[in-house]
């Protein structure tokens, strides 16, 4: 089975995430996309980051009607700080019949050379890249692009940061969120402070 791993804090998950994940599973050779909720990074400001279990639950709510999408908490159980190369090794050992690929935006691809053991990732895993406003071209990259597949999906510039800020100041951000996620956020008064 071909699995695409879409990493993120999903703080909160929004329709842009769903559009990208669904596009990847419907328009590539991926059988499923796993949305991997990344745990809190102790080096980052936690004031706006909801607890891991809340963010995982919102992902589960959001993908309930998408049978080819899965929520994953695999990194919750791993030693921190964790690196993508370790997560890939762990999943490959745990699911030897699956092949794991990464899904990322062009903006992340531009900094992949800073990742731990990025050459190992590039050599052993496909990377599906969705467009961002960067206008990246393959020839602009100084890394091995053999396993990099740029996907011609819509550009999604919805920002979880903007959603959180909008909630904080009382704006209506409801159209940017799956309804079940909005209800959970509203019920729990998340992102109000």
N, C-alpha and C positions, 0 to 999 in steps of 0.2 A: 504494500500500500504506500502511495506517495503522500507524504504529510508536509504541508507548509506550516512553518512556525512563525507566527506573527506576535512579536514581543512588544510589550508596552505596559505603562503603569495603568492605563485605562482609568484615568482619574478625572472625569468619568468616561466610560465608553460612550461613543456618540455615533450618529448615523454615518459619518465619514469612515470610521473604522469598519462598520458593517458593510458599506458599499465596497471598500477595498477587499476585505476578506471574501465576500461573496463573489466579486469579480474574479479573484484569483482561483477560487475553486471551480468556477463555471467556465473559465476561459483559458486554463492551462492544463497540464497533465496531472495536477494535484487532485487526489481523491477526497482529502479533508484538509481544512485549515484549523489549526489549534491556536487559539488566542492565549498566549502565555502571559499571565499576570506577573509582572516583576515586583518583588517585595521592596519594602522601603530601603533606600540606600542611606546608611547612617551618615554619609557625608552631605546629604541634601537636606534642605529645610523641610521639616515634616508638617509644618502648620497647615498646608493646604492638601496634604496627602492623606486620604482616608486610610483606615486600617486595611490590611491585606484582605481580610475576609469580606469586607463590604465591597471592595472593588471586584473581587472574584464573583460575588453574588450578583452584582450588576451585570457582569459579562454573561453569567448564566441566564439572567432574565432577558438580556438583549438577544441572545442566540436561540432562544427557546423554539422559534419557528424556523430555524435554519438547520436541517438535518446533517449537513456536511460541515458544520462548524462545531468546534468543541472548546470548552474552557479548560485551561490547564493551570494547576497550582504547583507544577513540578519544581519551580525554583524556591517555593516556600520552605521546602525540606532540605535544601542544599546549603552547605556552609557559605557564609557571607564574608567578604564580598564574593559574589559569583561572577563568572565570565561565561559568555555565550559558548565558547569552545568546550567548557565543562558540561554545560547543559546538553549540548549536542552529543558528547561522549556518553553521558548518563542515559539519554533517551535511546541511543543506538544500542547500548548494552541491554537496556530493559525491553526494547521492542526490536529484536534482530530482524524481523521480517518486514519492517517498515524502512523506508528511505526518507530522510529528513532534509528539507530545504528551508531556506530562510526567506522571509518576505520583509522588505524594507523600502523606505522611501529613498529617492535619489539623494536627499540631504544626508542620510545615514551612510549611504554608500561612499560619499565623498570623504568620510572620516574613518572608513573601515581599516585603513592602514595603521590606525592607532589602537586597534583591538588586539587583545592578547591572542597570540598564535593565529593571526588573521590568514596567513598563508595556508595553514592547515585547513581552515574553514573553506577558503576558496578552492583548494584542491579536492576536497571531499564532499562538498555540498553545493547544490544549485542555489543560486540567489535570484529570486524574482524581485525586480525593482519596479515600483510604481512611480509615476512622474510627480515631481513637485515643480515649483516655479523656477527652480535652479536652471532649467534648460540644459541639463547634463547630456553630453554625447559620449558614447563609448570611447571614442578616440581621445577624449579629454582625460581618461583615467590612466594612471601610471601603475596599475596592478594587472595581474593576469585576469582577463575577462572571459576566459573559456566557459566558466560555469555561471556567468552573469547573463540573465535574461531580462531585458527591459520590456515591460508590458505596457501596451498602449491603452491604459485605462484613463478614466476621467481624472482630472487634477482635483484633489480634495484638500481644501485649505481651511477646513473647520478645525478649530483649536480648542482642546480641553481647557487650556488656560483662559481663553476668552469666555468659554461657558461658565467656568467657576467665577470669573470676575463679573460676568453678567448677572449670575445668581446673587452675588454679594451686594450688588447695587440695585437689585430688584427688577432687572430686565426680564422680558419673556424669552427664554432660551428653549422653550419646550419643543419647537420644530426641529431642533438639532439633536434631539435625544429620542431613543425608542420610548414609547409611551410608558412601558413598565419601569424603565430606568428613571424617567422623570418622576413617576409616582413614588418610587422608593426614595429618591433624593428629597422630594418635597415633604413626604411623610416624616423623614428623619431630620429635616431642617439642615441638610448638609450644605456646606460651602456658604453659609449665611454670614459667617464672621470673617 
